[in-house]
Structures are given as C-alpha cells and as structure tokens.
C-alpha cells in the first residue's frame, strides 16, 4: 500500500511552492525592470559621450588625446579608427576586450550613430558571466572622412544587476521563510489540529467512547463539522441508550418468562405432591395414628429395658413418617391466611430466642446488625416464624464446624429487605437454581427432606414478597427476604 502524505504536508508543500514562485516572479520582474532602466540610462549616457568624442576630435592626434583618458577609467575597452577607404589607421584594446569584428559600411554619413549591444545578465554562481559590451560606429571628425569604432564595457552594470539578483533572492528566501512559518502556524492551529482532534474523537467512537468534542476555536467550517460530529455522537448515545433499554426490557421479559416457567413447573410439582399428600393423609395418616397409639401403650407396658428401647425407636421413626406427611400437606395445600401486620425483626428475634433455648444454635454465633425497627409487613405470625426458623437452621447446618450467622435489614423504597448470611461452605453454582425445588437437598441422607426452602418460598410469595440467594462455594451464602411494607394502621 502506497504511503500517503498528510493534509498538513500537502498544504505546506503547495503553499511554499506557490508562495516561492510568486515571490521569485515578483522579485525578478522588479530586477528586470530595474535592469532595463539602468541599461537605457547607460546607453543614453554613452551615446552622449560618443557624440562629444566625435565633435572634439577633428584629427587622429586629437582623437588619441581624447580616448586615452577614457580607457584609463575602464569603460572604454577598445577602439579602432578607419581611414576614408576603411583601412585601419589606429586601434587600441585592453587585454580583457577584443577589438570589434564587424567592418563598417563603405560610407558612414556625418552625424549618424550605429550601435551593437552584446549583453547577458544571467547570474550563475558556478560559471564566469559572459562579457557584455556596447559597440558604436560613427563618422570621425576628420576632414578626410574616417570612421571610428568604439567598444564600451558593461561589466559594472552586469555586476550591479547580479547584486540586485542576489539581494532579491535573499529577500525571497527570508520573506518566504517568515510567511511559510506563519502560514504553517496558522494552518496547524486552525486546520490541522482540529482535524487531528476530530480524527482522534472518531477513533474514540470506534472504540466505544461517545464523548463530544469542543471546537470553539477554529474556522467556521471546522466548527460546523464539530457540531455535526457532536450531533452524530448525541444520536449514537440516544441509540445506545435505547438499545440498552431494549436489552434490559428483554432481560426483564426473559427473567419474567423464566420465573413464570418455574412457577408453572412448581405448580405442577405441587399439584402432583398435593395428590400424593392427600392420598397419603388418608391411606397412611389413620393407620399411622393407630400404630403410634399402640406403640405408646406397648412402651408403657414393657418392663424390659431392651424391649422398651425398641418401642422408643419405633415411636421415633413413626413420628418422622408423621412429620413427613404433615410437611407434604403444608407444602401442597397450605392454609389460606390474609395475614396481619407484624414486625418482621421482632419475629426473627423471637425465632432466634426459641432456637437458642432449645440448644439448636449452640455451635454458631448470631450477629444481629439489624436496626431495632424498620416497619411492618402483612403476614401470618406462625408462617413468618416458620420461614425464619428454616433459614436459621439451614445456616447452622451449612457450618458444621461452627461460625457466624449475620442478620441485617434495610428499607428499599416500599420494600423491607431482611438478610440472613452464614460463613459456611456455600452452594455450588449448578445447585443455586434448584435449592427452592421440592425434595432437592444437598444434606446427607436422613438429615433433610428438601422441603424447607420450598415451603419458605411458597409462604413468602403468597405474602407478596420474594426470596433470593447469593452464594459462592467456600464463601458462604446470603438469603434475602423481600416483603412489601404495610402501613402502621393497617
């Protein structure tokens, strides 16, 4: 790919060339005009001198007397006198100037003056300038009818012209340099730098930076271009904001669809569990109650300690079956309740006190960082206490070696957010989406039925709230209860 020159380089080169050509043309035009005037003045002066020579030299001896002083002054460099028959009679020339080559005409009328100009003012510092002179042919003042040829040197005029040429060239270089430097400065400030800023801003847009630029200084066209650029940036920002809003809307819709799907799946599971629980209540509940009653009678009548222990174990296992049936019934068909205004923080502290008195929280330390009171929510006291007990026991079970359970609470708009955090092992990422499903548990067999969190979610959702979890493996878990605030007088 061919290398391209920049805007500044092209403009500077074009400007310098045009400016230099214009200055050189103007300077040498001035020199030529001056040279022409000087040459005309020298010709007129030499013509007067030649006529005076012709008038003051009636004889050859007088002519020599007049011409010798002129040769000493350096202007007259050669001369030749012809007789009437055009035979050379006298001649003189300096070493640097040859005699005129042209023989005069057969006769030269008195008073006539013929001149021949040999002139070159071209200045070349590497070569010697060619000689320049002015030749005159005229009738001598001799009665015999002689002809006189004179050659005058123009070297002083050529030297003067060369000095003028050098001076003009120096002025052109100096003045051109000053004008070019000023032009480059103005060009850089008013054109190149704004264009460079626009290019940098364009590269920033390509990288995702939609910041507008300020072009208060500069020509009107650059300012208009900057305004158009800022208008484009504003349109891109609006488009990006609109796109982000659409993406958020799609994400919200996707989340709502996912939640709706989860609710449908959960409803289907609950319906299945409800059918199973109803059947179990009728098919297992009544016989189980009879078995428990008979085991109690049998335990009371047995005297042997070993047999009595077997009866106790049988009662314990029968009780587990009874609790499982009741949990299934609670999950599948919880009793409807309109709820009542209650202080959720007070209920949570009651649950902590209840479990502490039972010794269920001896291995952990409860850290209460919630305020004394934040507001009321509408929910059944027993249901909310059941949710709190489940969350506290789950936090305890997540820390088999002991740890801290931190309770915090805050108000967010019209919602009360209560958080129960533990410092336990955390929940694996692939399990986070399943922990609220019925019968899903990560506990060892016999230590959990997988209904506690499912029941908690069902109860909180029925109260108009939401329960979420944040967790990382090895970093503990945080359960957030979000419930709408109720008015104090409700």
C-alpha positions as CSV (number, residue, x, y, z in Angstrom):
1,X,0.0,0.0,0.0
2,X,1.5,3.3,-1.1
3,X,2.4,5.7,1.7
4,X,0.1,8.8,1.8
5,X,1.1,12.2,2.8
6,X,-0.8,14.1,5.5
7,X,-3.1,17.1,5.0
8,X,-0.6,19.5,6.6
9,X,2.3,18.2,4.4
10,X,0.4,18.6,1.2
11,X,-0.9,22.1,2.1
12,X,2.5,23.2,3.4
13,X,4.3,22.0,0.2
14,X,1.7,23.5,-2.1
15,X,1.8,26.8,-0.2
16,X,5.6,27.1,-0.1
17,X,5.9,26.3,-3.8
18,X,3.2,28.8,-4.8
19,X,4.5,31.4,-2.4
20,X,8.1,30.9,-3.5
21,X,7.2,31.0,-7.2
22,X,5.1,34.2,-6.7
23,X,7.9,35.9,-4.7
24,X,10.6,34.9,-7.2
25,X,8.5,36.0,-10.1
26,X,7.8,39.4,-8.5
27,X,11.4,39.8,-7.4
28,X,13.0,39.0,-10.7
29,X,10.3,41.1,-12.6
30,X,11.4,44.0,-10.5
31,X,15.1,43.3,-11.2
32,X,14.4,43.1,-15.0
33,X,12.5,46.4,-14.9
34,X,15.3,48.0,-13.0
35,X,17.9,46.4,-15.3
36,X,16.1,47.8,-18.4
37,X,16.0,51.3,-16.9
38,X,19.7,51.1,-16.0
39,X,20.6,49.8,-19.4
40,X,18.7,52.6,-21.1
41,X,20.4,55.2,-18.9
42,X,23.8,53.7,-19.7
43,X,23.1,53.7,-23.4
44,X,21.9,57.3,-23.4
45,X,25.0,58.3,-21.3
46,X,27.4,56.5,-23.7
47,X,25.7,58.0,-26.7
48,X,26.3,61.5,-25.4
49,X,29.9,60.6,-24.6
50,X,30.4,59.2,-28.1
51,X,29.0,62.3,-29.8
52,X,31.2,64.5,-27.7
53,X,34.2,62.4,-28.7
54,X,33.3,62.8,-32.4
55,X,32.8,66.5,-32.1
56,X,36.0,67.1,-30.1
57,X,38.4,65.0,-32.4
58,X,38.9,66.7,-35.8
59,X,42.2,64.8,-36.3
60,X,43.9,61.5,-35.4
61,X,46.2,63.1,-32.9
62,X,43.3,64.9,-31.1
63,X,41.3,61.6,-31.1
64,X,44.1,59.8,-29.3
65,X,44.3,62.6,-26.8
66,X,40.6,62.3,-26.0
67,X,40.3,58.4,-26.0
68,X,43.3,57.5,-23.8
69,X,41.9,59.0,-20.6
70,X,38.6,57.2,-21.2
71,X,40.4,53.8,-21.4
72,X,42.0,54.5,-18.1
73,X,38.6,54.9,-16.5
74,X,37.7,51.4,-17.6
75,X,34.6,52.0,-19.5
76,X,36.2,52.3,-23.0
77,X,37.9,48.9,-23.5
78,X,38.7,49.1,-27.3
79,X,38.6,51.4,-30.3
80,X,39.6,51.4,-33.9
81,X,40.0,54.3,-36.4
82,X,39.5,53.7,-40.2
83,X,40.6,56.0,-43.0
84,X,38.2,57.0,-45.7
85,X,39.0,53.9,-47.7
86,X,38.1,51.8,-44.5
87,X,41.7,50.9,-43.9
88,X,42.5,50.7,-40.1
89,X,44.8,53.6,-39.1
90,X,44.8,53.4,-35.3
91,X,43.5,50.9,-32.7
92,X,43.6,50.1,-29.0
93,X,42.2,47.4,-26.8
94,X,42.6,46.1,-23.3
95,X,43.6,42.5,-22.7
96,X,40.1,41.6,-21.5
97,X,38.3,43.0,-24.5
98,X,38.9,42.2,-28.2
99,X,38.5,44.8,-31.0
100,X,35.2,45.0,-32.8
101,X,34.9,42.3,-35.5
102,X,32.5,44.0,-37.9
103,X,34.0,46.2,-40.6
104,X,31.9,49.4,-41.0
105,X,29.9,50.1,-44.2
106,X,31.5,51.7,-47.2
107,X,30.5,55.2,-46.0
108,X,29.1,56.5,-42.8
109,X,27.1,59.7,-43.0
110,X,28.2,62.5,-40.8
111,X,26.2,62.7,-37.6
112,X,24.9,59.1,-37.9
113,X,25.5,56.7,-35.0
114,X,25.2,52.9,-35.2
115,X,25.3,50.7,-32.0
116,X,25.5,47.0,-31.3
117,X,24.7,45.6,-27.9
118,X,26.2,42.3,-26.6
119,X,24.6,41.8,-23.2
120,X,23.8,38.9,-20.7
121,X,22.9,39.4,-17.1
122,X,22.1,35.7,-16.3
123,X,23.6,35.0,-12.9
124,X,25.2,31.6,-12.4
125,X,27.4,31.3,-9.2
126,X,29.2,28.3,-10.7
127,X,30.3,29.9,-14.0
128,X,32.0,33.1,-15.1
129,X,29.5,35.5,-16.6
130,X,29.9,36.2,-20.4
131,X,31.3,39.6,-21.4
132,X,28.9,42.4,-22.1
133,X,29.6,45.5,-24.1
134,X,28.1,48.2,-26.3
135,X,29.7,49.0,-29.7
136,X,29.3,52.3,-31.5
137,X,30.2,53.1,-35.1
138,X,30.2,56.8,-36.3
139,X,31.9,59.2,-38.6
140,X,35.1,60.6,-37.2
141,X,35.5,64.4,-37.1
142,X,38.4,64.0,-39.6
143,X,38.0,66.0,-42.9
144,X,39.4,63.0,-44.7
145,X,36.2,61.2,-43.9
146,X,37.3,58.5,-41.5
147,X,35.2,56.0,-39.4
148,X,35.5,55.4,-35.7
149,X,34.5,52.2,-33.8
150,X,34.2,52.3,-30.0
151,X,33.6,49.4,-27.6
152,X,32.4,50.2,-24.0
153,X,32.3,47.6,-21.3
154,X,29.0,46.9,-19.4
155,X,30.7,44.8,-16.6
156,X,29.8,47.3,-13.9
157,X,26.2,47.3,-15.0
158,X,26.1,43.5,-15.0
159,X,27.7,43.4,-11.6
160,X,25.1,45.8,-10.3
161,X,22.3,43.6,-11.7
162,X,23.9,40.5,-10.2
163,X,24.0,42.2,-6.8
164,X,20.3,43.1,-7.2
165,X,19.5,39.5,-8.1
166,X,21.3,38.1,-5.0
167,X,19.6,40.6,-2.8
168,X,16.2,39.7,-4.3
169,X,16.9,36.0,-3.8
170,X,17.9,36.6,-0.2
171,X,14.8,38.6,0.4
172,X,12.7,35.9,-1.2
173,X,14.2,33.2,1.0
174,X,13.9,35.3,4.2
175,X,10.4,36.7,3.4
176,X,9.2,33.3,2.1
177,X,10.5,31.5,5.3
178,X,8.7,34.0,7.6
179,X,5.5,33.8,5.6
180,X,5.7,30.0,5.4
181,X,6.4,29.7,9.1
182,X,3.4,32.0,9.9
183,X,1.2,30.1,7.5
184,X,2.2,26.7,9.0
185,X,1.4,28.0,12.4
186,X,-2.0,29.3,11.4
187,X,-2.7,26.2,9.4
188,X,-1.7,23.9,12.3
189,X,-3.8,25.9,14.8
190,X,-6.9,26.4,12.6
191,X,-7.0,23.3,10.4
192,X,-4.5,20.5,11.2
193,X,-5.0,20.4,15.0
194,X,-8.9,20.5,14.8
195,X,-8.8,17.8,12.1
196,X,-6.5,15.7,14.3
197,X,-8.8,16.1,17.2
198,X,-11.7,15.1,15.1
199,X,-9.8,12.1,13.9
200,X,-8.9,11.1,17.5
201,X,-12.5,11.5,18.5
202,X,-13.6,9.4,15.6
203,X,-11.2,6.7,16.7
204,X,-12.6,7.0,20.2
205,X,-16.1,6.5,18.8
206,X,-14.9,3.3,17.1
207,X,-13.5,2.2,20.5
208,X,-16.9,2.9,22.2
209,X,-16.2,6.3,23.7
210,X,-19.1,8.6,22.8
211,X,-17.7,11.8,24.4
212,X,-18.5,15.0,22.4
213,X,-15.7,17.4,21.5
214,X,-15.3,21.2,22.0
215,X,-14.3,23.2,18.9
216,X,-15.0,26.7,20.0
217,X,-11.8,27.9,18.2
218,X,-11.1,27.5,14.6
219,X,-12.7,28.3,11.2
220,X,-16.4,28.2,10.7
221,X,-16.2,25.1,8.6
222,X,-14.3,23.2,11.3
223,X,-16.8,24.4,13.9
224,X,-19.7,23.2,11.8
225,X,-18.0,19.9,11.2
226,X,-17.5,19.6,15.0
227,X,-21.2,20.4,15.6
228,X,-22.2,17.7,13.1
229,X,-19.9,15.3,14.8
230,X,-21.4,16.1,18.2
231,X,-24.9,15.7,16.7
232,X,-23.8,12.3,15.5
233,X,-22.5,11.5,18.9
234,X,-25.8,12.6,20.5
235,X,-27.7,10.3,18.1
236,X,-25.4,7.4,18.9
237,X,-25.8,8.0,22.6
238,X,-29.6,8.0,22.2
239,X,-29.4,4.9,20.1
240,X,-27.1,3.2,22.6
241,X,-29.4,4.2,25.5
242,X,-32.4,2.9,23.5
243,X,-30.6,-0.3,22.7
244,X,-29.6,-0.7,26.4
245,X,-33.3,-0.1,27.4
246,X,-34.4,-2.7,24.9
247,X,-31.8,-5.2,26.2
248,X,-32.9,-4.5,29.8
249,X,-36.5,-4.9,28.7
250,X,-35.7,-8.2,27.0
251,X,-33.7,-9.4,30.1
252,X,-36.6,-8.5,32.3
253,X,-39.1,-10.2,30.0
254,X,-36.8,-13.3,29.9
255,X,-36.5,-13.3,33.6
256,X,-40.3,-13.0,33.9
257,X,-40.7,-15.8,31.5
258,X,-38.2,-17.9,33.4
259,X,-39.9,-17.2,36.6
260,X,-43.3,-17.9,35.1
261,X,-41.9,-21.2,33.7
262,X,-40.5,-22.0,37.2
263,X,-43.9,-21.2,38.7
264,X,-45.6,-23.4,36.2
265,X,-43.2,-26.3,36.9
266,X,-43.5,-25.7,40.6
267,X,-47.3,-25.6,40.4
268,X,-47.3,-28.9,38.5
269,X,-45.0,-30.4,41.1
270,X,-47.2,-29.0,43.9
271,X,-50.3,-30.5,42.2
272,X,-48.6,-33.8,42.0
273,X,-47.4,-33.6,45.6
274,X,-50.9,-32.4,46.6
275,X,-52.4,-35.5,45.1
276,X,-49.8,-37.7,46.7
277,X,-50.1,-36.0,50.0
278,X,-53.9,-36.2,50.0
279,X,-53.7,-39.9,49.3
280,X,-51.1,-40.4,52.0
281,X,-53.1,-38.4,54.5
282,X,-56.0,-40.8,54.1
283,X,-54.1,-44.0,53.4
284,X,-51.2,-43.5,55.8
285,X,-52.4,-41.0,58.3
286,X,-55.1,-43.0,60.0
287,X,-53.2,-46.3,60.2
288,X,-50.1,-44.4,61.3
289,X,-52.0,-42.8,64.2
290,X,-53.2,-46.2,65.3
291,X,-49.6,-47.6,65.1
292,X,-48.3,-44.6,67.2
293,X,-51.1,-45.2,69.8
294,X,-50.4,-48.9,70.1
295,X,-46.6,-48.2,70.3
296,X,-47.2,-45.8,73.2
297,X,-49.3,-48.4,75.0
298,X,-46.7,-51.1,74.3
299,X,-43.9,-48.9,75.6
300,X,-45.7,-48.2,78.8
301,X,-46.4,-51.9,79.5
302,X,-42.9,-53.2,78.7
303,X,-40.7,-53.7,81.7
304,X,-37.6,-55.0,79.9
305,X,-35.3,-52.0,79.1
306,X,-34.2,-53.5,75.8
307,X,-37.7,-54.0,74.6
308,X,-38.7,-50.6,75.9
309,X,-35.8,-49.1,73.8
310,X,-37.1,-50.8,70.7
311,X,-40.5,-49.3,71.3
312,X,-39.0,-45.9,71.7
313,X,-37.1,-46.2,68.4
314,X,-40.2,-47.4,66.7
315,X,-42.1,-44.3,68.0
316,X,-39.3,-42.0,66.8
317,X,-39.4,-43.4,63.3
318,X,-43.2,-43.4,63.2
319,X,-43.0,-39.7,64.3
320,X,-40.7,-39.0,61.3
321,X,-43.2,-40.5,59.0
322,X,-46.0,-38.4,60.6
323,X,-43.9,-35.2,60.2
324,X,-43.1,-36.0,56.5
325,X,-46.8,-36.4,55.8
326,X,-47.6,-33.1,57.6
327,X,-44.8,-31.3,55.6
328,X,-46.2,-32.6,52.4
329,X,-49.6,-31.4,53.3
330,X,-48.3,-28.0,54.3
331,X,-46.4,-27.6,51.1
332,X,-49.1,-28.9,48.7
333,X,-52.1,-27.2,50.4
334,X,-51.0,-24.5,52.9
335,X,-53.8,-23.0,54.9
336,X,-55.0,-19.7,53.4
337,X,-54.4,-16.7,55.6
338,X,-54.9,-13.0,55.0
339,X,-52.1,-12.2,57.4
340,X,-51.7,-9.5,60.0
341,X,-49.4,-6.5,60.4
342,X,-46.3,-7.7,62.3
343,X,-42.7,-6.5,62.9
344,X,-40.5,-9.0,61.0
345,X,-37.4,-8.1,63.0
346,X,-39.2,-8.9,66.3
347,X,-40.4,-12.3,64.9
348,X,-36.9,-13.1,63.7
349,X,-35.5,-12.3,67.2
350,X,-38.3,-14.5,68.7
351,X,-37.2,-17.3,66.4
352,X,-33.5,-16.8,67.5
353,X,-34.5,-16.9,71.1
354,X,-36.7,-20.1,70.6
355,X,-33.8,-22.0,68.9
356,X,-31.3,-20.7,71.4
357,X,-33.4,-22.0,74.3
358,X,-33.7,-25.4,72.6
359,X,-29.9,-25.5,72.1
360,X,-30.2,-25.7,68.3
361,X,-27.8,-22.7,67.9
362,X,-25.1,-23.6,70.4
363,X,-22.5,-24.3,67.7
364,X,-22.9,-20.9,66.0
365,X,-22.8,-17.2,67.0
366,X,-25.7,-15.0,66.0
367,X,-24.6,-11.4,65.0
368,X,-27.6,-9.1,64.9
369,X,-26.8,-6.0,62.8
370,X,-30.4,-5.1,62.0
371,X,-32.0,-1.9,63.4
372,X,-34.4,-2.2,66.2
373,X,-37.4,-1.5,64.0
374,X,-37.9,-0.7,60.3
375,X,-41.6,-1.1,59.7
376,X,-44.4,-3.6,59.5
377,X,-45.3,-6.3,56.9
378,X,-48.5,-8.2,56.4
379,X,-48.1,-11.9,57.0
380,X,-49.2,-14.6,59.4
381,X,-47.0,-14.7,62.5
382,X,-46.6,-18.5,62.6
383,X,-45.7,-18.6,58.9
384,X,-43.1,-16.0,59.1
385,X,-41.6,-17.6,62.2
386,X,-41.5,-20.9,60.3
387,X,-39.6,-19.1,57.5
388,X,-37.1,-17.6,60.0
389,X,-36.6,-20.9,61.8
390,X,-35.9,-22.7,58.5
391,X,-33.3,-20.1,57.4
392,X,-31.5,-20.1,60.7
393,X,-31.4,-23.9,60.8
394,X,-30.1,-24.0,57.2
395,X,-27.4,-21.5,58.1
396,X,-26.4,-23.6,61.1
397,X,-26.3,-26.8,59.0
398,X,-24.0,-25.1,56.4
399,X,-21.4,-24.5,59.2
400,X,-20.8,-28.0,60.8
401,X,-17.6,-26.7,62.4
402,X,-19.3,-23.5,63.8
403,X,-19.3,-19.9,62.5
404,X,-21.3,-16.7,62.4
405,X,-24.8,-16.1,61.3
406,X,-25.2,-12.3,60.5
407,X,-28.6,-10.8,60.3
408,X,-29.1,-7.4,58.6
409,X,-32.1,-5.4,57.4
410,X,-32.9,-2.3,55.4
411,X,-35.7,-0.4,53.6
412,X,-35.6,-0.1,49.8
413,X,-38.3,2.1,48.5
414,X,-41.6,0.4,49.7
415,X,-39.9,-3.0,50.4
416,X,-38.3,-4.3,53.6
417,X,-35.2,-6.5,52.9
418,X,-34.0,-8.9,55.6
419,X,-30.8,-10.8,55.0
420,X,-29.5,-13.9,56.8
421,X,-25.9,-14.7,55.9
422,X,-23.6,-17.5,57.0
423,X,-19.9,-18.1,56.8
424,X,-20.3,-21.7,55.7
425,X,-19.2,-23.8,52.7
426,X,-21.5,-22.0,50.3
427,X,-23.6,-23.5,47.5
428,X,-22.2,-24.8,44.2
429,X,-23.2,-22.8,41.1
430,X,-25.1,-25.7,39.5
431,X,-27.2,-26.1,42.7
432,X,-28.3,-22.4,43.0
433,X,-31.2,-22.8,40.6
434,X,-32.5,-25.9,42.3
435,X,-32.5,-25.2,46.0
436,X,-36.1,-23.9,46.1
437,X,-37.4,-27.0,44.3
438,X,-39.2,-29.5,46.4
439,X,-37.3,-32.6,47.5
440,X,-33.9,-31.1,46.4
441,X,-31.3,-31.1,49.2
442,X,-27.6,-31.2,49.5
443,X,-27.6,-32.6,53.0
444,X,-26.7,-36.2,53.9
445,X,-29.5,-38.8,53.7
446,X,-31.7,-38.7,56.8
447,X,-30.8,-35.0,57.6
448,X,-33.2,-33.2,55.3
449,X,-36.2,-33.9,53.2
450,X,-35.7,-31.0,50.7
451,X,-39.0,-29.2,51.6
452,X,-37.8,-26.4,54.0
453,X,-36.7,-23.8,51.4
454,X,-39.6,-24.8,49.0
455,X,-42.1,-24.1,51.8
456,X,-40.3,-20.8,52.7
457,X,-40.5,-19.6,49.1
458,X,-44.2,-20.6,48.9
459,X,-45.1,-18.7,52.1
460,X,-43.1,-15.6,51.1
461,X,-44.5,-15.5,47.6
462,X,-48.1,-15.8,49.0
463,X,-47.3,-12.8,51.2
464,X,-46.4,-10.7,48.1
465,X,-42.7,-10.9,48.5
466,X,-39.6,-12.7,47.1
467,X,-36.8,-14.8,48.5
468,X,-33.4,-14.8,46.7
469,X,-30.0,-16.3,47.4
470,X,-26.4,-15.3,46.7
471,X,-23.7,-17.8,47.3
472,X,-20.2,-18.9,46.2
473,X,-18.5,-22.2,47.0
474,X,-16.3,-21.6,50.1
475,X,-17.6,-18.1,50.7
476,X,-20.9,-18.7,52.5
477,X,-24.5,-17.9,51.5
478,X,-26.8,-14.9,51.8
479,X,-30.6,-15.3,51.8
480,X,-32.6,-12.1,51.1
481,X,-36.3,-11.8,52.1
482,X,-38.1,-9.0,50.3
483,X,-41.6,-8.2,51.7
484,X,-43.8,-5.2,50.9
485,X,-44.2,-2.8,53.8
486,X,-47.6,-2.4,55.4
487,X,-49.0,0.9,56.8
488,X,-48.8,1.2,60.6
489,X,-52.6,1.4,60.9
490,X,-53.3,-1.4,58.6
